[in-house]
Amino acid sequence: MRLISKTAFRDYMKHRGMSNASLAEAAKCSRASIAFLRSKGKAGRDTVGPDTARRIEEALNAPPGSLFSATVLVASASAKQVA
């Protein structure tokens, strides 16, 4: 699942008064996962598994689908290299 907006994610955390540690504990995930989602630049990432995304939204009391969206990867036969 892909984080829709890092700004919205940070705003939810601020509004709920949650730190990386408190959100990680409530969502039953690692502090590093929360820190990566909050980070800017090359150190940041914006994806987590579906269960983690659901637990984070629940811990922040955010409506389902408001912070994360499904990521669809499309594979194409034309993208394969011919050896």
HELIX and SHEET records of a PDB file:
HELIX    1   1 LYS A    6  ARG A   16  1                                  11    
HELIX    2   2 ASN A   20  ALA A   27  1                                   8    
HELIX    3   3 ARG A   31  ARG A   38  1                                   8    
HELIX    4   4 GLY A   41  ALA A   43  5                                   3    
HELIX    5   5 PRO A   50  ALA A   59  1                                  10    
HELIX    6   6 ALA A   77  ALA A   79  5                                   3    
SHEET    1   A 2 ARG A   2  LEU A   3  0                                        
SHEET    2   A 2 PHE A  68  SER A  69 -1                                        
END                                                                             
